[in-house]
Amino acid sequence: MTDKKKKPSKEKGENYLIKITPTFLEPKLIDNKSLVDKKNNLTKEGADYCVDIMKSFIDVIKERMGESIGEKILISYNSEDFHKLSELKNTFKSNHWSSLEVYILLKKKIEGRRLDSIFHNIKDYSFVAWYPDNGGKIVTQSYVDGEYDTGYFAPGQLAGDVDEYISDKNNPMSLSLKKYKEVIKTLSE
């Protein structure tokens, strides 16, 4: 009897996690009365709009990252409860869109500067990304429409200033170490 469940290949090496907070949603939603109500909760039209724009954003990432990323993508609103990307529309109904986080598996190591270059060249979207740098630390970088905002790779950082953009090794990406490993495992299966 064979086990049909896919297992991560040991030959492919270690997997890495990328976390993205899409900050581009707020400016597109906040002043549009057909997309949010008076309490800034999404309307049905707003939820449809968010799903469409998030799918477009994910498609851009997939195009830029190619075979380097896994097929599964997870989303969360609280770093505890995770959902498949296909559940995005349903989760928008019960969660606030401003706390959306996207988790992507990096199946092979890409140097931090290369990842930075990929993210830096994504135009039309603003987001914060957490990903491994060349030394294995998890760094944070904010991007605004293809430009740097603040973060580890932002120009003008003094040597001591970049420390605030490095995740605590025991709390990577603001996840418990246990949760971090669970997310990688879920995305690897």
BAPA-103191 format. One record per residue: residue number from 1; x, y, z of N, C-alpha, C, CB in turn. Coordinates in Angstrom, 3 decimals. Glycine has a CB too. Example, Ala and Ser with C-alpha at 12.3 -4.5 7.8 and 13.67 -1.06 7.14 Angstrom:
BEGIN
<r 1, <13.190, -5.690, 7.800>, <12.300, -4.500, 7.800>, <13.200, -3.300, 7.800>, <11.308, -4.473, 9.046>>
<r 2, <12.850, -2.250, 7.080>, <13.670, -1.060, 7.140>, <12.900, 0.030, 7.870>, <14.084, -0.598, 5.725>>
This chain:
BEGIN
<r 1, <0.854, -1.180, 0.000>, <0.000, 0.000, 0.000>, <0.898, 1.240, 0.000>, <-0.971, 0.000, 1.235>>
<r 2, <0.605, 2.193, -0.843>, <1.417, 3.407, -0.916>, <0.689, 4.564, -0.260>, <1.760, 3.749, -2.374>>
<r 3, <1.455, 5.420, 0.314>, <0.909, 6.615, 0.954>, <0.793, 7.702, -0.112>, <1.810, 7.089, 2.159>>
<r 4, <-0.436, 8.123, -0.416>, <-0.651, 9.105, -1.473>, <-0.409, 10.538, -1.011>, <-2.051, 8.979, -2.007>>
<r 5, <-0.230, 10.724, 0.288>, <0.016, 12.063, 0.810>, <1.436, 12.484, 0.449>, <-0.203, 12.112, 2.348>>
<r 6, <1.571, 13.666, -0.130>, <2.876, 14.168, -0.510>, <3.701, 14.475, 0.727>, <2.743, 15.411, -1.388>>
<r 7, <4.949, 14.096, 0.679>, <5.866, 14.424, 1.761>, <6.924, 15.363, 1.202>, <6.512, 13.136, 2.378>>
<r 8, <7.369, 16.309, 2.022>, <8.414, 17.194, 1.530>, <9.670, 16.392, 1.197>, <8.730, 18.289, 2.567>>
<r 9, <10.287, 16.729, 0.109>, <11.494, 16.034, -0.311>, <12.684, 16.527, 0.489>, <11.739, 16.225, -1.810>>
<r 10, <13.446, 15.594, 1.011>, <14.649, 15.956, 1.750>, <15.726, 16.421, 0.782>, <15.154, 14.767, 2.595>>
<r 11, <15.649, 16.016, -0.473>, <16.644, 16.408, -1.465>, <16.548, 17.886, -1.809>, <16.484, 15.576, -2.722>>
<r 12, <15.396, 18.455, -1.675>, <15.201, 19.844, -2.051>, <15.778, 20.814, -1.023>, <13.733, 20.119, -2.244>>
<r 13, <16.146, 20.311, 0.139>, <16.726, 21.171, 1.161>, <15.665, 21.788, 2.047>, <17.553, 22.257, 0.521>>
<r 14, <16.121, 22.747, 2.809>, <15.267, 23.381, 3.797>, <14.276, 24.344, 3.151>, <16.110, 24.113, 4.821>>
<r 15, <13.092, 24.427, 3.746>, <12.088, 25.374, 3.291>, <12.158, 26.636, 4.139>, <10.678, 24.753, 3.352>>
<r 16, <11.744, 27.752, 3.576>, <11.761, 29.039, 4.253>, <10.380, 29.666, 4.134>, <12.855, 29.975, 3.661>>
<r 17, <10.070, 30.531, 5.063>, <8.758, 31.160, 5.090>, <8.878, 32.640, 4.767>, <8.088, 30.963, 6.455>>
<r 18, <7.936, 33.124, 3.977>, <7.805, 34.550, 3.683>, <6.447, 34.978, 4.208>, <7.954, 34.855, 2.137>>
<r 19, <6.421, 36.088, 4.915>, <5.165, 36.654, 5.410>, <4.999, 38.030, 4.770>, <5.150, 36.749, 6.989>>
<r 20, <3.789, 38.304, 4.288>, <3.511, 39.590, 3.656>, <2.238, 40.182, 4.255>, <3.375, 39.434, 2.113>>
<r 21, <2.329, 41.440, 4.641>, <1.155, 42.192, 5.074>, <0.832, 43.189, 3.971>, <1.396, 42.915, 6.458>>
<r 22, <-0.296, 43.012, 3.294>, <-0.649, 43.908, 2.177>, <-1.210, 45.244, 2.698>, <-1.687, 43.223, 1.242>>
<r 23, <-0.401, 46.267, 2.673>, <-0.848, 47.580, 3.146>, <-1.552, 48.375, 2.048>, <0.337, 48.375, 3.676>>
<r 24, <-1.603, 47.838, 0.842>, <-2.229, 48.541, -0.279>, <-3.753, 48.528, -0.199>, <-1.785, 47.923, -1.589>>
<r 25, <-4.331, 47.663, 0.624>, <-5.794, 47.591, 0.697>, <-6.407, 48.849, 1.311>, <-6.213, 46.373, 1.506>>
<r 26, <-5.829, 49.324, 2.393>, <-6.426, 50.446, 3.124>, <-6.669, 51.680, 2.258>, <-5.541, 50.820, 4.277>>
<r 27, <-5.665, 52.201, 1.544>, <-5.946, 53.406, 0.744>, <-6.970, 53.184, -0.367>, <-4.668, 53.915, 0.134>>
<r 28, <-7.091, 51.962, -0.831>, <-8.060, 51.675, -1.890>, <-9.483, 51.558, -1.340>, <-7.677, 50.388, -2.617>>
<r 29, <-9.588, 51.226, -0.046>, <-10.896, 50.980, 0.548>, <-11.447, 52.150, 1.354>, <-10.821, 49.785, 1.421>>
<r 30, <-10.620, 52.791, 2.113>, <-11.052, 53.670, 3.187>, <-12.004, 54.791, 2.754>, <-9.860, 54.268, 3.826>>
<r 31, <-11.784, 55.382, 1.624>, <-12.636, 56.491, 1.204>, <-13.701, 56.094, 0.187>, <-11.790, 57.579, 0.630>>
<r 32, <-13.826, 54.820, -0.069>, <-14.798, 54.361, -1.055>, <-16.023, 53.801, -0.329>, <-14.171, 53.287, -1.996>>
<r 33, <-17.078, 54.574, -0.290>, <-18.296, 54.220, 0.465>, <-18.994, 52.970, -0.063>, <-19.269, 55.376, 0.437>>
<r 34, <-18.733, 52.591, -1.310>, <-19.366, 51.368, -1.820>, <-18.594, 50.114, -1.388>, <-19.462, 51.422, -3.356>>
<r 35, <-17.358, 50.301, -0.910>, <-16.538, 49.156, -0.521>, <-16.516, 48.915, 0.987>, <-15.133, 49.351, -1.015>>
<r 36, <-16.669, 49.986, 1.783>, <-16.708, 49.846, 3.242>, <-17.880, 50.648, 3.804>, <-15.369, 50.316, 3.880>>
<r 37, <-18.409, 50.170, 4.928>, <-19.501, 50.902, 5.570>, <-18.934, 51.976, 6.509>, <-20.427, 49.928, 6.352>>
<r 38, <-19.787, 52.604, 7.293>, <-19.349, 53.697, 8.173>, <-18.353, 53.243, 9.230>, <-20.545, 54.323, 8.851>>
<r 39, <-18.372, 51.954, 9.571>, <-17.444, 51.417, 10.570>, <-16.202, 50.795, 9.919>, <-18.154, 50.373, 11.437>>
<r 40, <-16.027, 51.042, 8.623>, <-14.919, 50.498, 7.830>, <-14.949, 48.979, 7.701>, <-13.612, 50.913, 8.440>>
<r 41, <-16.117, 48.381, 7.826>, <-16.279, 46.958, 7.542>, <-16.583, 46.809, 6.056>, <-17.413, 46.320, 8.422>>
<r 42, <-16.097, 45.741, 5.481>, <-16.303, 45.531, 4.050>, <-17.760, 45.279, 3.708>, <-15.463, 44.373, 3.570>>
<r 43, <-18.192, 45.889, 2.613>, <-19.488, 45.546, 2.033>, <-19.264, 44.302, 1.171>, <-20.097, 46.752, 1.186>>
<r 44, <-20.327, 43.730, 0.614>, <-20.161, 42.579, -0.281>, <-19.283, 42.975, -1.466>, <-21.544, 42.054, -0.775>>
<r 45, <-19.541, 44.156, -2.021>, <-18.735, 44.652, -3.141>, <-17.277, 44.831, -2.718>, <-19.305, 45.989, -3.669>>
<r 46, <-17.074, 45.298, -1.493>, <-15.724, 45.481, -0.969>, <-14.986, 44.157, -0.813>, <-15.778, 46.199, 0.365>>
<r 47, <-15.688, 43.137, -0.326>, <-15.065, 41.819, -0.180>, <-14.672, 41.260, -1.544>, <-16.020, 40.845, 0.541>>
<r 48, <-15.565, 41.404, -2.532>, <-15.249, 40.946, -3.891>, <-14.031, 41.689, -4.440>, <-16.463, 41.148, -4.828>>
<r 49, <-14.004, 42.992, -4.227>, <-12.885, 43.820, -4.690>, <-11.578, 43.354, -4.045>, <-13.141, 45.315, -4.369>>
<r 50, <-11.590, 43.132, -2.716>, <-10.384, 42.695, -1.999>, <-9.886, 41.349, -2.503>, <-10.658, 42.612, -0.499>>
<r 51, <-10.800, 40.435, -2.731>, <-10.413, 39.121, -3.239>, <-9.742, 39.280, -4.601>, <-11.647, 38.180, -3.341>>
<r 52, <-10.341, 40.071, -5.480>, <-9.773, 40.273, -6.819>, <-8.389, 40.910, -6.762>, <-10.703, 41.141, -7.657>>
<r 53, <-8.244, 41.958, -5.961>, <-6.957, 42.655, -5.907>, <-5.894, 41.801, -5.214>, <-7.109, 43.999, -5.179>>
<r 54, <-6.300, 41.021, -4.211>, <-5.346, 40.121, -3.555>, <-4.908, 39.012, -4.507>, <-5.965, 39.512, -2.281>>
<r 55, <-5.825, 38.479, -5.286>, <-5.449, 37.451, -6.269>, <-4.471, 38.029, -7.291>, <-6.708, 36.890, -6.987>>
<r 56, <-4.707, 39.257, -7.721>, <-3.785, 39.909, -8.660>, <-2.402, 40.069, -8.041>, <-4.332, 41.283, -9.088>>
<r 57, <-2.371, 40.489, -6.786>, <-1.103, 40.659, -6.076>, <-0.366, 39.325, -5.942>, <-1.348, 41.270, -4.686>>
<r 58, <-1.076, 38.290, -5.549>, <-0.469, 36.956, -5.415>, <0.035, 36.468, -6.764>, <-1.484, 35.945, -4.828>>
<r 59, <-0.716, 36.738, -7.833>, <-0.278, 36.350, -9.179>, <1.030, 37.038, -9.555>, <-1.361, 36.688, -10.213>>
<r 60, <1.185, 38.303, -9.176>, <2.433, 39.026, -9.438>, <3.580, 38.358, -8.684>, <2.306, 40.522, -9.026>>
<r 61, <3.353, 38.029, -7.426>, <4.399, 37.359, -6.635>, <4.756, 36.020, -7.254>, <3.940, 37.160, -5.174>>
<r 62, <3.745, 35.234, -7.625>, <4.003, 33.932, -8.249>, <4.806, 34.086, -9.538>, <2.682, 33.205, -8.539>>
<r 63, <4.448, 35.078, -10.335>, <5.156, 35.322, -11.591>, <6.621, 35.674, -11.331>, <4.473, 36.451, -12.382>>
<r 64, <6.871, 36.523, -10.351>, <8.235, 36.958, -10.047>, <9.064, 35.867, -9.376>, <8.199, 38.182, -9.159>>
<r 65, <8.421, 35.037, -8.556>, <9.146, 34.030, -7.786>, <9.231, 32.691, -8.517>, <8.483, 33.836, -6.437>>
<r 66, <8.343, 32.467, -9.473>, <8.381, 31.250, -10.268>, <8.303, 29.984, -9.450>, <9.612, 31.226, -11.078>>
<r 67, <9.136, 29.035, -9.790>, <9.145, 27.718, -9.154>, <9.729, 27.746, -7.747>, <9.924, 26.744, -10.003>>
<r 68, <10.169, 28.895, -7.295>, <10.791, 28.989, -5.969>, <9.790, 28.914, -4.832>, <11.565, 30.268, -5.858>>
<r 69, <8.514, 29.145, -5.131>, <7.528, 29.127, -4.051>, <6.598, 27.924, -4.187>, <6.712, 30.431, -4.046>>
<r 70, <6.055, 27.519, -3.056>, <5.137, 26.388, -3.024>, <3.783, 26.753, -3.595>, <4.977, 25.878, -1.609>>
<r 71, <2.988, 25.737, -3.848>, <1.658, 25.950, -4.412>, <0.677, 26.494, -3.388>, <1.128, 24.662, -4.988>>
<r 72, <0.788, 26.031, -2.144>, <-0.133, 26.468, -1.099>, <0.254, 27.843, -0.582>, <-0.160, 25.459, 0.051>>
<r 73, <-0.755, 28.616, -0.277>, <-0.565, 29.916, 0.356>, <-1.576, 29.995, 1.496>, <-0.745, 31.111, -0.675>>
<r 74, <-1.135, 30.433, 2.652>, <-2.015, 30.561, 3.808>, <-2.224, 32.033, 4.139>, <-1.436, 29.809, 5.024>>
<r 75, <-3.365, 32.310, 4.741>, <-3.666, 33.657, 5.223>, <-4.052, 33.570, 6.696>, <-4.809, 34.319, 4.383>>
<r 76, <-3.848, 34.673, 7.390>, <-4.222, 34.749, 8.794>, <-4.564, 36.193, 9.114>, <-3.082, 34.222, 9.717>>
<r 77, <-5.317, 36.366, 10.172>, <-5.655, 37.707, 10.653>, <-5.128, 37.936, 12.069>, <-7.174, 37.918, 10.618>>
<r 78, <-4.599, 36.863, 12.677>, <-4.164, 36.984, 14.071>, <-2.908, 36.174, 14.376>, <-5.275, 36.548, 14.991>>
<r 79, <-2.264, 35.626, 13.393>, <-1.059, 34.795, 13.542>, <-1.307, 33.525, 14.342>, <0.037, 35.593, 14.207>>
<r 80, <-2.539, 33.143, 14.508>, <-2.884, 31.918, 15.227>, <-3.747, 30.992, 14.373>, <-3.610, 32.255, 16.528>>
<r 81, <-4.785, 31.555, 13.772>, <-5.709, 30.782, 12.945>, <-5.341, 31.009, 11.486>, <-7.200, 31.183, 13.221>>
<r 82, <-5.105, 29.914, 10.780>, <-4.667, 30.012, 9.396>, <-5.718, 29.413, 8.469>, <-3.313, 29.309, 9.202>>
<r 83, <-5.822, 29.988, 7.279>, <-6.803, 29.566, 6.286>, <-6.110, 29.450, 4.935>, <-8.000, 30.563, 6.216>>
<r 84, <-6.658, 28.614, 4.082>, <-6.161, 28.525, 2.711>, <-6.526, 29.811, 1.977>, <-6.746, 27.275, 1.977>>
<r 85, <-5.731, 30.163, 0.992>, <-6.000, 31.360, 0.197>, <-7.386, 31.290, -0.440>, <-4.925, 31.536, -0.888>>
<r 86, <-7.843, 30.092, -0.794>, <-9.164, 29.933, -1.414>, <-10.301, 30.346, -0.477>, <-9.361, 28.487, -1.850>>
<r 87, <-10.012, 30.449, 0.822>, <-11.017, 30.839, 1.803>, <-11.034, 32.354, 2.046>, <-10.766, 30.109, 3.112>>
<r 88, <-10.292, 33.088, 1.257>, <-10.139, 34.526, 1.461>, <-11.471, 35.262, 1.534>, <-9.307, 35.110, 0.356>>
<r 89, <-12.356, 35.008, 0.584>, <-13.625, 35.732, 0.561>, <-14.451, 35.471, 1.820>, <-14.427, 35.343, -0.674>>
<r 90, <-14.513, 34.218, 2.236>, <-15.284, 33.888, 3.439>, <-14.660, 34.478, 4.695>, <-15.403, 32.379, 3.587>>
<r 91, <-13.334, 34.508, 4.747>, <-12.684, 35.039, 5.954>, <-12.804, 36.551, 6.038>, <-11.214, 34.638, 5.984>>
<r 92, <-12.914, 37.221, 4.925>, <-13.081, 38.678, 4.940>, <-14.386, 39.077, 5.623>, <-13.046, 39.235, 3.512>>
<r 93, <-15.374, 38.199, 5.585>, <-16.671, 38.506, 6.185>, <-16.586, 38.619, 7.704>, <-17.687, 37.442, 5.806>>
<r 94, <-15.719, 37.808, 8.328>, <-15.677, 37.773, 9.784>, <-14.401, 38.357, 10.392>, <-15.835, 36.371, 10.242>>
<r 95, <-13.512, 38.858, 9.582>, <-12.261, 39.428, 10.066>, <-12.047, 40.805, 9.455>, <-11.074, 38.502, 9.738>>
<r 96, <-11.256, 41.608, 10.115>, <-11.012, 42.934, 9.566>, <-9.872, 42.876, 8.554>, <-10.689, 43.939, 10.690>>
<r 97, <-10.102, 43.395, 7.393>, <-9.177, 43.334, 6.278>, <-7.816, 43.951, 6.590>, <-9.779, 44.018, 5.095>>
<r 98, <-7.742, 44.880, 7.545>, <-6.464, 45.564, 7.814>, <-5.453, 44.676, 8.531>, <-6.709, 46.808, 8.644>>
<r 99, <-5.892, 43.538, 9.067>, <-4.963, 42.653, 9.776>, <-4.589, 41.411, 8.961>, <-5.572, 42.225, 11.099>>
<r 100, <-4.890, 41.414, 7.666>, <-4.591, 40.276, 6.800>, <-3.082, 40.065, 6.665>, <-5.220, 40.482, 5.417>>
<r 101, <-2.660, 38.808, 6.802>, <-1.276, 38.409, 6.585>, <-1.274, 37.231, 5.616>, <-0.566, 38.039, 7.934>>
<r 102, <-0.286, 37.195, 4.734>, <-0.172, 36.151, 3.725>, <1.136, 35.398, 3.983>, <-0.214, 36.753, 2.266>>
<r 103, <1.066, 34.063, 3.990>, <2.242, 33.231, 4.245>, <2.523, 32.372, 3.018>, <2.034, 32.340, 5.507>>
<r 104, <3.762, 32.458, 2.542>, <4.175, 31.772, 1.320>, <5.419, 30.943, 1.638>, <4.456, 32.793, 0.156>>
<r 105, <5.464, 29.718, 1.124>, <6.613, 28.846, 1.317>, <7.647, 29.111, 0.233>, <6.185, 27.367, 1.309>>
<r 106, <8.861, 29.326, 0.656>, <9.987, 29.451, -0.262>, <10.666, 28.087, -0.275>, <10.991, 30.612, 0.170>>
<r 107, <10.569, 27.377, -1.397>, <11.031, 25.992, -1.477>, <12.540, 25.873, -1.641>, <10.350, 25.295, -2.620>>
<r 108, <13.174, 26.913, -2.097>, <14.630, 26.889, -2.211>, <15.157, 28.253, -1.778>, <15.088, 26.539, -3.673>>
<r 109, <16.353, 28.226, -1.276>, <16.927, 29.447, -0.725>, <17.202, 30.459, -1.833>, <18.217, 29.134, 0.044>>
<r 110, <16.745, 31.646, -1.596>, <17.063, 32.789, -2.450>, <17.729, 33.801, -1.531>, <15.767, 33.392, -3.174>>
<r 111, <18.862, 34.315, -1.937>, <19.595, 35.282, -1.115>, <18.700, 36.471, -0.777>, <20.876, 35.762, -1.843>>
<r 112, <18.883, 37.006, 0.422>, <18.084, 38.129, 0.908>, <18.082, 39.315, -0.032>, <18.582, 38.564, 2.244>>
<r 113, <19.239, 39.661, -0.579>, <19.315, 40.789, -1.521>, <18.501, 40.512, -2.786>, <20.782, 41.078, -1.896>>
<r 114, <18.470, 39.262, -3.223>, <17.686, 38.889, -4.407>, <16.200, 38.993, -4.107>, <18.038, 37.459, -4.871>>
<r 115, <15.776, 38.488, -2.936>, <14.371, 38.627, -2.540>, <13.992, 40.096, -2.443>, <14.109, 37.921, -1.195>>
<r 116, <14.885, 40.881, -1.845>, <14.645, 42.318, -1.749>, <14.456, 42.918, -3.136>, <15.805, 43.015, -1.018>>
<r 117, <15.295, 42.537, -4.068>, <15.195, 43.051, -5.438>, <13.862, 42.663, -6.084>, <16.361, 42.527, -6.289>>
<r 118, <13.437, 41.422, -5.870>, <12.156, 40.965, -6.421>, <11.014, 41.807, -5.862>, <11.924, 39.468, -6.104>>
<r 119, <10.967, 41.945, -4.532>, <9.892, 42.707, -3.889>, <9.977, 44.193, -4.222>, <9.940, 42.514, -2.376>>
<r 120, <11.184, 44.713, -4.293>, <11.387, 46.129, -4.574>, <10.860, 46.502, -5.956>, <12.866, 46.481, -4.467>>
<r 121, <10.856, 45.556, -6.857>, <10.409, 45.818, -8.224>, <8.938, 45.495, -8.473>, <11.245, 45.033, -9.175>>
<r 122, <8.182, 45.250, -7.415>, <6.738, 45.038, -7.570>, <6.067, 46.403, -7.466>, <6.170, 44.032, -6.483>>
<r 123, <5.608, 46.891, -8.573>, <4.969, 48.209, -8.640>, <3.478, 48.076, -8.339>, <5.186, 48.858, -10.034>>
<r 124, <2.838, 49.164, -8.031>, <1.387, 49.251, -7.833>, <0.876, 48.596, -6.556>, <0.700, 48.633, -8.991>>
<r 125, <1.765, 48.136, -5.689>, <1.341, 47.528, -4.429>, <2.260, 48.004, -3.304>, <1.352, 45.972, -4.529>>
<r 126, <1.662, 48.248, -2.161>, <2.430, 48.570, -0.957>, <2.254, 47.416, 0.015>, <1.969, 49.935, -0.314>>
<r 127, <3.350, 46.992, 0.632>, <3.285, 45.850, 1.540>, <4.524, 45.808, 2.415>, <3.139, 44.534, 0.757>>
<r 128, <4.406, 45.022, 3.472>, <5.538, 44.741, 4.354>, <5.856, 43.270, 4.188>, <5.224, 45.105, 5.864>>
<r 129, <7.141, 42.946, 4.031>, <7.550, 41.554, 3.848>, <8.566, 41.152, 4.915>, <8.140, 41.344, 2.439>>
<r 130, <8.413, 39.927, 5.405>, <9.368, 39.313, 6.318>, <9.950, 38.123, 5.577>, <8.695, 38.885, 7.692>>
<r 131, <11.287, 38.024, 5.521>, <11.918, 36.921, 4.817>, <13.360, 36.752, 5.282>, <11.865, 37.149, 3.301>>
<r 132, <13.963, 35.581, 4.985>, <15.333, 35.346, 5.440>, <16.339, 36.163, 4.641>, <15.674, 33.867, 5.340>>
<r 133, <17.335, 36.708, 5.366>, <18.423, 37.393, 4.679>, <19.537, 36.386, 4.405>, <18.952, 38.600, 5.521>>
<r 134, <20.663, 36.854, 3.936>, <21.767, 35.959, 3.584>, <22.321, 35.193, 4.783>, <22.877, 36.749, 2.940>>
<r 135, <22.216, 35.770, 5.980>, <22.768, 35.131, 7.167>, <21.773, 34.268, 7.923>, <23.305, 36.167, 8.080>>
<r 136, <20.581, 34.070, 7.391>, <19.589, 33.235, 8.040>, <18.667, 33.976, 8.998>, <20.271, 32.156, 8.768>>
<r 137, <18.936, 35.252, 9.234>, <18.041, 36.046, 10.081>, <16.792, 36.394, 9.271>, <18.755, 37.349, 10.603>>
<r 138, <15.691, 36.588, 9.968>, <14.460, 37.006, 9.293>, <14.375, 38.524, 9.422>, <13.178, 36.297, 9.910>>
<r 139, <14.307, 39.183, 8.280>, <14.298, 40.641, 8.249>, <12.953, 41.170, 7.772>, <15.415, 41.161, 7.350>>
<r 140, <12.696, 42.422, 8.081>, <11.455, 43.091, 7.703>, <11.785, 44.247, 6.776>, <10.678, 43.589, 8.954>>
<r 141, <11.018, 44.377, 5.695>, <11.201, 45.489, 4.766>, <9.836, 45.950, 4.263>, <12.121, 45.080, 3.577>>
<r 142, <9.624, 47.244, 4.254>, <8.384, 47.834, 3.733>, <8.628, 48.388, 2.338>, <7.859, 48.952, 4.674>>
<r 143, <7.673, 48.143, 1.453>, <7.745, 48.608, 0.068>, <6.475, 49.395, -0.246>, <7.922, 47.409, -0.927>>
<r 144, <6.636, 50.494, -0.965>, <5.505, 51.312, -1.373>, <5.605, 51.529, -2.877>, <5.473, 52.675, -0.601>>
<r 145, <4.752, 50.848, -3.612>, <4.681, 51.006, -5.068>, <6.048, 50.915, -5.745>, <4.043, 52.333, -5.406>>
<r 146, <6.824, 49.913, -5.380>, <8.124, 49.705, -6.003>, <9.241, 50.553, -5.425>, <8.020, 49.971, -7.449>>
<r 147, <8.992, 51.216, -4.337>, <10.008, 52.036, -3.660>, <10.157, 51.537, -2.232>, <9.625, 53.557, -3.681>>
<r 148, <11.280, 51.855, -1.619>, <11.470, 51.510, -0.211>, <10.678, 52.453, 0.668>, <12.955, 51.552, 0.169>>
<r 149, <10.195, 51.915, 1.774>, <9.649, 52.731, 2.846>, <10.668, 52.619, 3.978>, <8.180, 52.258, 3.292>>
<r 150, <10.387, 51.876, 5.006>, <11.355, 51.650, 6.066>, <11.733, 50.182, 6.064>, <10.793, 52.081, 7.447>>
<r 151, <12.839, 49.841, 6.720>, <13.187, 48.436, 6.841>, <14.656, 48.147, 6.719>, <12.469, 47.665, 5.833>>
<r 152, <14.961, 46.888, 6.734>, <16.319, 46.364, 6.762>, <17.159, 46.831, 5.575>, <16.281, 44.860, 6.793>>
<r 153, <16.602, 46.807, 4.384>, <17.353, 47.159, 3.183>, <17.162, 48.616, 2.746>, <16.952, 46.246, 2.061>>
<r 154, <16.342, 49.372, 3.457>, <16.077, 50.764, 3.063>, <17.371, 51.570, 3.091>, <15.019, 51.411, 3.997>>
<r 155, <17.588, 52.405, 2.078>, <18.817, 53.209, 2.038>, <18.893, 54.157, 3.233>, <18.893, 54.011, 0.726>>
<r 156, <20.117, 54.428, 3.644>, <20.329, 55.394, 4.714>, <20.288, 54.809, 6.106>, <19.324, 56.455, 4.619>>
<r 157, <20.128, 53.484, 6.220>, <20.113, 52.852, 7.536>, <21.522, 52.846, 8.112>, <19.551, 51.410, 7.454>>
<r 158, <21.664, 53.240, 9.351>, <22.929, 53.117, 10.046>, <23.049, 51.692, 10.560>, <23.043, 54.147, 11.205>>
<r 159, <24.263, 51.222, 10.759>, <24.494, 49.827, 11.148>, <23.639, 49.395, 12.338>, <25.956, 49.621, 11.479>>
<r 160, <23.551, 50.191, 13.378>, <22.778, 49.817, 14.556>, <21.280, 49.905, 14.353>, <23.165, 50.678, 15.701>>
<r 161, <20.850, 50.702, 13.382>, <19.421, 50.891, 13.149>, <18.740, 49.677, 12.527>, <19.211, 52.079, 12.267>>
<r 162, <19.479, 48.843, 11.825>, <18.847, 47.705, 11.145>, <18.403, 46.630, 12.129>, <19.806, 47.103, 10.126>>
<r 163, <18.947, 46.627, 13.351>, <18.578, 45.601, 14.328>, <17.077, 45.567, 14.608>, <19.328, 45.830, 15.623>>
<r 164, <16.429, 46.718, 14.554>, <14.992, 46.738, 14.825>, <14.184, 46.062, 13.721>, <14.519, 48.166, 14.999>>
<r 165, <14.811, 45.771, 12.593>, <14.130, 45.115, 11.476>, <14.501, 43.636, 11.356>, <14.458, 45.832, 10.177>>
<r 166, <15.085, 43.072, 12.413>, <15.433, 41.653, 12.449>, <14.525, 40.979, 13.471>, <16.953, 41.437, 12.805>>
<r 167, <13.835, 39.907, 13.049>, <12.928, 39.182, 13.950>, <13.710, 38.470, 15.040>, <12.077, 38.169, 13.167>>
<r 168, <13.106, 38.392, 16.183>, <13.638, 37.615, 17.296>, <13.645, 36.154, 16.865>, <12.793, 37.826, 18.610>>
<r 169, <14.784, 35.483, 17.017>, <14.885, 34.086, 16.561>, <13.917, 33.160, 17.290>, <16.304, 33.580, 16.749>>
<r 170, <13.451, 33.553, 18.458>, <12.487, 32.740, 19.202>, <11.042, 33.146, 18.916>, <12.760, 32.846, 20.691>>
<r 171, <10.865, 34.173, 18.130>, <9.534, 34.676, 17.814>, <9.533, 35.182, 16.365>, <9.109, 35.812, 18.810>>
<r 172, <9.929, 34.312, 15.408>, <10.075, 34.767, 14.024>, <8.749, 35.244, 13.420>, <10.650, 33.646, 13.174>>
<r 173, <8.810, 36.377, 12.784>, <7.643, 36.939, 12.103>, <6.473, 37.143, 13.059>, <7.218, 36.033, 10.955>>
<r 174, <6.758, 37.381, 14.323>, <5.751, 37.554, 15.374>, <4.922, 36.284, 15.590>, <4.827, 38.719, 15.024>>
<r 175, <5.476, 35.150, 15.238>, <4.854, 33.847, 15.482>, <5.666, 33.140, 16.561>, <4.779, 32.982, 14.165>>
<r 176, <5.004, 32.318, 17.349>, <5.777, 31.472, 18.263>, <6.612, 30.539, 17.392>, <4.838, 30.658, 19.261>>
<r 177, <7.716, 30.078, 17.909>, <8.568, 29.168, 17.153>, <7.785, 27.916, 16.751>, <9.814, 28.784, 17.977>>
<r 178, <6.919, 27.437, 17.642>, <6.088, 26.273, 17.357>, <5.142, 26.560, 16.186>, <5.285, 25.866, 18.608>>
<r 179, <4.486, 27.713, 16.211>, <3.542, 28.079, 15.143>, <4.290, 28.274, 13.822>, <2.763, 29.373, 15.516>>
<r 180, <5.462, 28.893, 13.883>, <6.298, 29.096, 12.697>, <6.583, 27.748, 12.019>, <7.629, 29.806, 13.080>>
<r 181, <6.988, 26.765, 12.810>, <7.291, 25.435, 12.270>, <6.028, 24.750, 11.744>, <7.953, 24.561, 13.348>>
<r 182, <4.888, 24.949, 12.416>, <3.620, 24.372, 11.953>, <3.218, 24.947, 10.594>, <2.506, 24.629, 12.984>>
<r 183, <3.393, 26.249, 10.420>, <3.027, 26.886, 9.154>, <3.904, 26.349, 8.036>, <3.157, 28.423, 9.251>>
<r 184, <5.200, 26.245, 8.268>, <6.096, 25.697, 7.252>, <5.687, 24.259, 6.913>, <7.569, 25.745, 7.738>>
<r 185, <5.388, 23.466, 7.935>, <4.979, 22.072, 7.708>, <3.697, 22.006, 6.884>, <4.779, 21.344, 9.050>>
<r 186, <2.710, 22.823, 7.237>, <1.430, 22.840, 6.504>, <1.645, 23.223, 5.045>, <0.437, 23.821, 7.164>>
<r 187, <2.466, 24.221, 4.806>, <2.719, 24.667, 3.442>, <3.554, 23.656, 2.656>, <3.420, 26.015, 3.458>>
<r 188, <4.340, 22.839, 3.353>, <5.227, 21.860, 2.697>, <4.504, 20.581, 2.295>, <6.380, 21.511, 3.616>>
<r 189, <3.364, 20.318, 2.900>, <2.657, 19.049, 2.648>, <1.995, 19.022, 1.309>, <1.626, 18.798, 3.707>>
